[in-house]
Amino acid sequence: GMSMGGAPPPGAYGAPGQPAMPGQPGQPGMPGQPGMGGQGVQPTELPRLEDMDLSVEMNPKYMQTSVGKIPQQQTDGSKVPIGCVLTPMNGDEMGWRVPVVNFGTYGIVRCKRCRAYINPYVVWVDNGRRWRCNLCGLLNEVPTAYFCHVDANGRRKDREDRAELMNSTVEIAAPGEYMVRPPQPPVFFFCLDVSQNALNGGYVKVATEAILASLDSLPESNRCQVGLITFDTSVHFYNLRAGLMAPQMLCVSDLDNLFLPLPEDLLVDLSDSREVFEALLTELPNMFSPERASTAPLESALGPALIACERVMGHVGGKLCVFTSTLPTAGEGKLAYRENATMYGTEQEVSLLRGEDKWIRDRAVELSRMQICLELFLVSSGYSDAANLSQLASNTAGRTYFYPQFHHERDAEKLGTELTHVLTKPVALEAVMRIRCTRGMRISSFHGNHHMRANDLMALPNCGPDSCFAVNLTYDDPVLAGGAICIQAALLYTTTGGERRIRVMNAALPISASLTDVVDTVNVDTAINVLAKQAVSVALRAGLDTARQRLHGACLDILRGVHARATARPAAPMSYGGAPQAPAPSPAATIPESLQLLPLYTMALQKGVAFRGGNSVGSDERVFNLNLLANMKVENSRRYAYPRMFSVHDMAPEAGLPNADPAVAADPNGVAGVNNIRLPGLVSLSRERLASTGIYLLENSVEMYLWVGAQADAGIVQALFGVGSIQGAAAGSLKLQRSGNDVATRLNDICRALSESSQIKMQIWVVPEGDPAMEARLSFFLVEDRAAFNGGAYTYAEYMQHVKQSMAR
């Protein structure tokens, strides 16, 4: 049972023709066979729209779709991407609660054929004795204990008391057969690089202080287990047996025959061994201080250290935090130095972005099987081969955190904040997620950090509030039957308290024959999120140039399809069933309201760090940005595609204070963070908007830039930086003051709030006007100007003109 890692075997959980779950009735006959229908009711037909209860709306906290309606025919020419973005644990850290349903002795009510869970969009037949599945159309018997009469509208009379019929997202308490092994305690294991480069950067003190400060806030800290190893050219284990006066360090330098000294004392109960674990965390910064770097080994045995972690924690699984500062070159799992700046901007660049190392890939799959989620902290001194190493996180549902040229003075706050967040956020353990949709369409691609087990089961050793997944839907049938396409995502997981749960998220998207209706329901922020994630896959497969072309092409295809319909002659009506509509008054290329921002966003993405051309982005940073984008939530991808630039020098007195005005709260750019901090006014992203007398803050959910004009008010400069003038200040020496005056306090509260509504802690870079390197970097984000690479040299106005000409062709 161990190898299944907490998930029922795929057959038990799913497809037709496989055994049903234990304790459930056997597999029914397939449609069209005798003994299934009777009484003139079709055994298998998809529900009509008018029979479905659409008063229950999709919950955007957990599920967002790129369209609100689905084109009936695949040939509709609209090319609008049909995608769904899922954040199953979103808001758990804020105490948001999903209603919990317990079906008790008669078992979870599921479709006998496609295994969909009962949900608000099923249809009740035969006075409530049977229900029609909204995903496959099968008629299912209602268990006697679950039976209830229906009213004149075909709704169950007890509907208001049934959370699963009143909410699009619910959590079902899962019985024992949904568990492969008893619940395991939460585990936090740490693997720290202590080679020369690591010590020089000084990260050990930052990391150990964050771990110490987080111990009381670990999930289930009374029953969780902890352990730690360090490595350079050998692997160092630490005996943490309760009652020891001090931890004992045990050094293993034979990397080929790595043995575990004292296997039972390397992973211990925090509650028993708290004192000795704290003593170790307090002592490590002295043992591995920057002063000792000169005598520390240069090379790093990351591979053997990972094998050691697997052996210590593989029997329970858990969270593994790995810190590495240099390319692994000792023992198995060595990586060659592949960075090559002469390949940037050429066809060969894509080879630097791919992580194809077989040893790393096999390791990652093995970690996933053991239910280990690896969180990777690249506290790098130079090239880290993020392309290969990040596979360890992306295949185990962890994340990669990147600190280029790590230095504790500059990066301590970012590392400390991000590590604390990783350790203290709520977490779902041993999870698997399956996403189903109504027949006629199918789920075609999956984005986000996971490992695919079977052909449609996403394995997630951990899932948390930052976890975000996206899927694309494609047509199986050229013309869709039924009234709606429903999407159901089910996350089966164990809470840190040891309960097995299934979080079920549902959406119902009406099928429409009118392209205009479909286009009116496009959510451009979600559409861009899905398009960007498709472009990440293209970039890693076929290169950045192709990815940019694909983004541009997608924008044109969508708008051309819409335009072709809108300007068609009456002989080709827009509505398929109705009378021909009058032609549009003029063939001028007009962009529908819902798609107004599409050209701006697609242009901006092509110029941003992830996809831009040219040779100014190193491969580690490029990979990190592509990874971020593949896992990004919708509200962050909007800011990532089109950053926000705030005018600081003239901000209103309310900016930076908690907001009380409902009109401001309703504006997506009005407030940020848990305290709803009011944001300053926005300016558009062009160099000519930067007045020499001004100060501007730009953010893109990943990092922030504070541009300071050469003629900025001396009083504000003094308040923000503690210096009278930025002239002559050494590059990188300007530090934002935390407090001490009203302006600095409010700006810091704004920066903190913007970071709280991101998935990472944003670093603030100060850009003095006239600093060539910093201004060149800032120009990446001033996307309305011409970008300095081949294929990016157009302003927003020029791009729009090109788009409109292409639409009219």
N, C-alpha and C positions, 0 to 999 in steps of 0.2 A: 504493500500500500504506500510505502514511503515515496516511491518514484512519482506517484500521481500528485504528491505535494499538495494535499489539502483540497484538491478538486475531485469531484466524482469523475470516473472515467468518461471520456467524451460521449460514448454510446449511451451511458445511463442518463445523459443530460440532454439528449437531443434529437438527432435526426430520425426521420421515419425509418421503419424497418429495423430499429435497434431495440434492445430490451427496454421496457419502461423502468422508471425508478423503482427500487424495492418498495414493497408495501403499496404499490399502485396497480390498478387493473392492467391486464396485458395489452399489448399493442392492438388497436382496432384494425379492421380491414381497411384497405385503401379505398378512395372515393370510387363511387360507381359500382361497388360490390353490393350484393343483396344484404339486407339486414341492417342497413345503416340509416336509411331515411324513413320511409313510410309516411302515411297521411298526406301525400302529395307535396310535402316540403322537400325541396332539393337538399340532398345530403351535403353537398359542397358547392356553395356559391358565395361570393364575397358580399358582405352587407352593403345595402344601398346607403347613400349619404343621409337621406331623410330618416332612416331607421336608427342612426347612430346618435349618441348623446354628446353633441359638440359643445355643450355648455361648460364642460371641464376643459380648461385650457392647459397647454403645455407650460411647464414651469421653467422660465428662462434661467433660474439659478443653476439648474442641472442640465438643461438641454436647450440648444438653440439651433434653428435650421436656417439655411440660406434663402429659402422661399417659404411662403405660407400656403401656397397651392402648387399642385404638380401638373405639368402639361399632360393632357390625355394621350397625345401621340408623340412618339420619340422624334418624329420628323418635323416637329413644330419649328425647327430652325432657330429656337430661342437661344440654345447653347448656354443658358443660365446654369451654373453649376448647382447640382442638387446635393447638398451636403448637410451633415449634422455634427455639431460640436458638443461633446459631453464632458461635464465636470461633476462626476458622481458624488464627490465628498465636499463640494464647494460650500463654504460657510460653516462647516462643522467646527472650525476654530472659533467662530463667533457665537456658537451656541444655537445656530439654526437647527430646528428639529424637524425630522421627517416623520409623519404618522406611522406608528408601528402596528402591524396587523398580525394576529395569531389565529391560524385556521384550526388549531386544536386537533382533535382526534381524527376528523375525516380527511385531514391532509390538505396540502396546498392545492387550490383549484387551478388546474392547468389544462390546456388543450391536449387531447389524447394523441393528436397526430404531430403537430409542429412544436408542442411543449411550451407554447406561449403562456404567460401568466394571465389570470383573469384581470381585467382592467376596465376603465370607464367606457371604452369604445366597443365592447362586445354587444351583440344584439340578443335580446331575450325572445324565445320562440315558445309556442305551445303553452301559453299562460305561465311561463317561467320555469317549465320543467326541463327545458333544454336551452343552451346558449350557443350562438354562432360565433366562431372565432373570427376576429377582425384581421388576422394575419393570413390564415389559410382557408377560411370559409367553412371549416368542418362544423357540423352540429354535434355538440357534446351534451351528455346527460348531466343534469345538475345533481350533485350528491344530496341525498334526502335531508341531511342536517343543514345544508346550505340553501334549501328551497325557500322561495318566497313568491307570492302572487305578484302579477304586474298590474299597473294601472292602465287607463284608457290610452295613454301615450306609449305603452310598451315599456315603461320604466318600472323597475322593482319598487314595491311599496316601502321597503326598508332601506332604500338607497341612501337616505340622509345619515343612516347609522353605520354605513359601510365605508370605511376610509378608502378601501381599494376601488370603490365605484365613484367616489367624490373627488379624488386627488389623482393628478397625472403622475405624481411620484410618491411611492410608499416604500416602507421597509417591512419585509415579511420575516417573521421569526421562523428559522428553518429547523426542521426536526433532525434527529440524529443521522438519518441516512444521507444527509447532505454534507456529512463530515467524513474525511478519510482517516483522520487520526484525532486524538483528543486535543483540545486547544493548548497551544504552547505559550509559555510566558513571553512577554515582549523582551527582545534581546537587543542590546546596543554594544557593538564591538568596534574597536578603533585600531587602525593600522597606520602608523606614523613613520614617514620617511625621515631618517636622521643622518642622511649623507651630508657631505660638505655644503652643497648648494642650499639644502634645506636649513641648515644651521645659520648660514650667512643671512638668509632672509628673515630669520627670527620668528617664524610662524608658530613654533612649538609652544611658546608661552601664551600666545593668543588663543590657540586651540584648547590647551589644557585649562586655561581660565574660563573659557566658555563652557567647557564640559562640567567643570566644578560648579559653576553658577547654575547649571541646568539640572543638576541631579534631583532636586526636589520637584521639578516640574516634568520629569519624564512620565510618559503615560504609565499608569499602574506602578508607580515607583516602589510600592511595597512588595511587588512580586517580580519586578523585572530583573534581568541578568545582565552583567557587564563584564568586559574584559578588554585587554589592550596588548598589542605587540608593537615593537619598533623594529626598523630594519635599515641597514646600510648594505655592506657586502655580506653581512650575516643577518640572521633573524633573531631578535631578542624577545624572549617570553618573560612574563612576570607572574610569579606565584602570588595569588591574591587570597590564600586560604584565610578564613576568618580567624582572628586571634593572633595573627603574626604581628610583631611589633613594627616591622617594616616590610615592604614588598621585596621579594628576592628576584633578581634579574638572572635569567638563564640564557646563555648565548649559544646558538647553534650555527656553526659556520660551514658544516658539510651540506651544501645546498642540494646535492644530488640525492642524499639519503636523509631527507628532512624528517626528524622524529619529534614527537611532542613530549617534552619532559613534563611530568606531573599533569597528565591530561585533565584530571578532574578539578584542578585548582586554577585553571586558566580562564574559565568562564564561571562566574560566581554570582550568587544572589546578592544584589546591591544591599539589601537590608542587613544581611549577615556581615558582609565584608566592606561595609561603608568606610570604616576608618582606614583600612589598609589601602583601599582604592583612592581615597582622598590623599593619603600620604604619597602614593605614587604620582598622582597628578601634580602635587605640589613640588615633588622632587625633580620631575622630568625637565622643566625649564632650566634647572641648574646643571643637570647632566648633559643637556644638549643645547647649550647657550651659544650665541654668536661668537663669544670669546674662544670657544673650543673648536670652531669650524676648521682652523688650519690643520688640526691633527685628525680630523674626521675623514673616513674613506670617501673618495670621489664617486665611486660607482654605487649603483642601487640595484638591489635584488628584489624588485617588486613582484616578479613571478613567484618565486618561492614563498614570499610573504603572503600572497593570495592563497597559495596551496595550504599554508599553515592556518589561515583564517577559516578556510573550508573545513579543515579537519577539526578545528576547535568548535565551530558553531554549526556545522552542516547538519547535525542531528536535530537541531531545533529551528534553524533559519533565523531570520531577524534582520536588523539594519546594520550594515557594515559601512563605516565611514573611513574612506581611504584618502590619505594625504600623500601626494607625490610631487617632487620638485624637479625631477630630472628624468631623462629617458632611462628605462630599465636596461641595464647592460650586463648584469651578473646573474648566472643561473638560468633556468628555463624561462621562456617568455621574454627573451631579449627583443628589443626593437632597434632597427637601424635608424640612423639619422637621415630623414628623407627630405627635410625642408630644402627648397631650392627656389630662391626668389626669381631666377631667370625663367621659371615656368609660369609665373604670375601673368594673367592676361593672355595666356596661350592655350591651345587645345590640350596641352599636357597638364594644365593646372588641376583638372578634375582628379588626376591620380593622387594628388596630395590630400584631397578632401575625403577620399574613400578609406574606410577602415576595413582592410581585407585580411588582416593577420589571422591565420587559422587558430593559433594557440589562444589568442585573446577571445576570438569568437566562441571557441569550444568552452573556454573558462566561463564566459558570460552565460551560455546556455546551461552549463552545470550549476552555476550559482542560482539561476532562475528555478531549476528543478529542485534545488535544496531550499527553496523559499527564502533565499537571501537577496535583499534589496541593497545594491551597492550605491552609495552616494560618493561621488568622486570630487575631491578638492584639488584642483591643479594649482598648487602654490609655486608656480613655475619660475625658474631662474632664466630660462631660455626656451628653446623649442621643446614641446612636450609630446608631440604626435597625438594631439587631441583626437584626431580622426580615428586612430586605433583605440586609445584608452577610453574614449567616451562610450565605446561599444559596451563596456562593462556596466555603465549606468543605464544606457538606453535599452539594453536587453533585459534588465532586471527591474524596470520601472522606477529606477532612481533618477538622479539628475547629475549633471556636470556643473561644477562651480569653477569659475576661471579667474585667476588673479595674475595677469601677465607681469613678469618681473617683480614678483611679490616682494614688498618691503613692509615690515611691521608698522613703521611710522605712518605710512600712507594707507595701508590696507587693513589695519587691525580692526577697525570698526566694521568694515564690510564682512570680513571673514567671521568675526565674532557674532555679528547679527545673523548671518546666514546659517552658521553652524547651530546656533541656539534655536533657530526656527526649525531646522531639520530634526533636532532632538525633542522639541517640546510640542510640535503640532500633533493634532489627532491623527491616528493612522489605522487603516483597515489592513488586517493581516491575511496572508494566504488567500488572496483574492483571484477570482477568474471573472471575466466579463464576456457575455455573449450579446450580440446585437442582432435583432431579427427585424425584418420588414415584410409588409404585405406582398404576397406573391404577385408577379408581374414586374417587380423590381427586385434588385439584389444589392447587397453591400459589396462594393467592388474594391475599395482600398481603405487601409487603416493607417492613421498617423498618431504619433505620440509614443512615449517610451513603454514598450511591452515586448513580450516574446509570444509569437503565435504558436499555440499548441493546438493540434488538429487543424482543420482549415478555417475555423471561425471562432476559436476560443482564445481570448487574450489572457495570457498568464501574467499576473501582477503580484509579486511577492508582497509588496506594500502598495497602498493607494491612499492618497491624502488630499487635503484641500487644494494643493497646487496641481494635482494630476489633471491633465486635460487630454482628451482624445478626440480625433475627428475621423469621420467616415464619409465616403462618397457613395451615392446611390446611382445605379445605372439600370437601364431598361432590360428586362428579360423578354418582355412581350412588346411588340411595336405599338399596340394600342392597349391601354390599361382597362381592365374590367373593374366593377365595383365602384364605390363612392369615394373612397379615400385611400391614400397610402399611409399606413400606420408604421411607426418605428418604435420598437421596444428594446431597451437596453437593460440587462439584468446583471448586477454586480453581486456575486456570491462571495462573502467574506466572513472573517472572524473579527469581532470587536476585541480591543485590548483586554476587556473584561472576560473574554472567553465565550461569548455568545455567537452562534452562527446566524448570519442574517443575509437576506437577499434584498438589495435596494433595486427596485424596479422603476424605470423611467419610461414614460409613454408620450408619444405625440401623434396627432391625427392631422394629416394634410389633405384637404379636399382635392379631388381630381377635377380639373377644369378644361373645357374645350376652348376657352378664350385666352389667347396669349396675353392680351392686355390685362386681364384679371391676374394672370400669373405674375406678370412683370410688376404690377402694382404691389404685390406682396413680397418682393425681394427685400431682404435685409442686407444692405450692402456691407456692413461691418462683418457679418458672418460669412457672406460670400467671399470677401477678401481673405478672411482667415483660411477658408477652405482652398481658395486658389493659391494662396501663398504656400500652404502645406503641400499641395500638388507640385508646386514649383521647386520646393526643397527636394522632393523625390527626383524630379527631373534633373536638378543641378548635380546630384550625386551620381546619377546614372549617365547623363549625357553632357554635363558641363554647364557653367554659369551662363555662357552666351545663349545656349539653347533654352535655359530656364527663363532668361529675360525675354527672349522671343516668344516663349510660350505665354508669359504673362501678358505681353502686348497683344499677342494674337487672341487670347481669351477675351480681353477687353473689346477688341474690334469685332470678334465673332458675336458676342452678346449684343452689342449695339447694332451691328448690321442686321442680325436676325430680327430684332425689334423694329428697326427702321424699315426693313423690307416689308414687314407685315403692315406697318402703319401707312406706307405709301402705296400699297398694292391697289390695283384697279378694282372696281366693284365686283368684277368677275371672280376675284379671289377673296371672299369675305373673311374677316377676322374670326367671326364666330362661326363654328362649323355647322351648327344646327339651324341657326336663325336666318332671317332675311339678309341679303347682302347689305353691307354698310356703305355709307357714302365715303368716297375717298377722302383722305386728309386734304385740307385746303391747299397745302403747298408741299413740295418734296424737300423743303429745307430740312437739314439734319437736326431734328430736335431730340434731346435726350430726355426720356421719361423721368419724372420727379424722383422715383425710387433709385435711379441709376446715376443721378447727377454727380456723385462723388467717385464713381467707378474709374473714370480716366485719371483723376488726380491720384487716387490710391495706387493704381497699377503703375503709373509713372513713378510715383515716389518709391515704391518697393524696388523698382529697377535701379534706383540710385542709392538705396540704403546699403548698410554694411554687408548684409547677407548676400545680395545678388550683384552689387555694382561691378562694373568692368574695371580694367586698368590693373596697376600693380601696387596699389597702396594698402592692401589688406593682407596681413600674414595668414598662413593657412590655419594656425591654431585659432586665431580670432574668428576667421571665416567659419570654421567648423562649429565653434561655440555659438555663433549667431544662427547658423542653420539649425542647430539643435534646439536653441531657444524657441525659434519660430515653429518648429515641428511640435512643440509642447505648449504653445502660447494660448492663453485664454482670449476670447473675443475682445474684451475691453482693453486688453494690452496690445493685441495685434493692430488695433486701430491706431493706437499711439505709436506703435513701432513703425507702421507704414508711413503715417503722416504725423511726425512729431508735433509737440505743442511748444510754442515759444511765448513766454509771458513777459510783459513789460513790468520791470521791478521798480525802476526809479520813480514812476508816477503812480504806483499802485494805491488803490483806495484805502482809507484807514481801516476798513473792515477786512481787507485781505490778510490772510494769515490767522484770523480768529475763527472760532466755531461759528457756523452759519445758522441763522434762525429764519431766513427768508425762504418760504417754500418755492417761490419762482426761481431763485438761484439754485436750489437743490434739484430742481427738475432739469436743469441744463447739464448735459454730460460733462461740460467743461467748467461747471460752476463750483463744484466742491470736490474734495478728495479725502481719503483716509477714514479711519474709524471714527474720528471726531468731527467729520464733515467740515474740514477746514476750507474756508472760502479762498478761491484762487484769484490771482490778478487777471487783468484783461489780456487777450491774446493778440499777437501780431502774426502776419503771414510769413512764410518761411523763405524770405529773400534777403540777400545781403543789403539791398537798398533800404530795407526797413530798419536796419541797425543805425540809429542816430548816434553820432560821436558823443553826444551829451547824455546818452542813456545807458542803462544796465538791463540785460535781458537774460532770462533763465529758459533754456531749452531742455525738454525731457522727452524720452521716447520709450519709457517703461523699462529701459535697460541701464541708461546712464544719463547724467545731467551735465549741461555746460552753462557756465555763468559768464556771459560776454560783458566786459567792462569797457565802455567807451573812453577814449583818451581825454575827452573834455567832461567826463561825468562829474556831477556835483561832489566837491571835496568832502562835504559833510557826510554824504551817504557812503563814499568810499572809506572814509575814516571809521564810520559806524560798522561797515561790513567786514573790513579787512584789518583795521587797527593801524593803517598807514595813511599818510596824508595824500600820497599820490601813487598811481601805479607805474608812473614813468620810472624806468631804471630798476624796477623790481625784477629779481632773477626769475627766469622761467621756472614755473612750478613752485615758487616760494610763497605765493599768495594763498593764505588759508582763510576760509570763511569763519568769522567769529561766531561762537555758539549763542552768545547772549551778551548782556551788559548794556543793551539799548533796545528800543522798541523795534527798529527796522531789522536788526540782526535776529532778534527773537522770532519775529513774524516770518522772516524768510526761512529760517530753520524749521519752523513749524510747517511751512508750505512744503519744503523739501522732504520732511519726514512723512507728511501725509501722502505725497506723490509716491514715495517708496512703499508705504503701506498698501497702496492699491496696485503694486506691481508684484511679480513673482520673485523678484530678487531685490537686494539692497542696492540702490543706485549710488554709484560713486559721483561726486561733484568735481568737475574739472573747471578750473578758472581760466578764461581766455581773455588776456589783456589785448585790447585793440593793437594791431601792429605786430603781434607775435606770429611769425610766419607758420611755424609748425602747428600751433594750436588753431589758428584760423583756417589752415588747410583742412584740419580734421573737422572743424565745425561745419565747413562747407559741404561735407557729406550729407548733412541733415537739412541744409537750406535747399530743399528739393525743387523749389519753384525756379531756381536759377539753372544755367547750363552746368552740367557735371563734366569734370575733366577726364572723361574716358570716351573712347570711340563708341558711338551709339548712345551716349548720354548727353550729347551737347545740344540740348534744346530746353527752352524755358517752358513753363506751364502753358503760356499762351500759344507757343508754337506747337506744343504737343496736342492741345485741344484742336487747333486748326487742322493738324494732320488727321486726328481722329474723325473730325466731321467730314473732311474730304473723303476719307476711306469709307465712311458710312454711306455717303451719297453715291459711291461707285456702283 
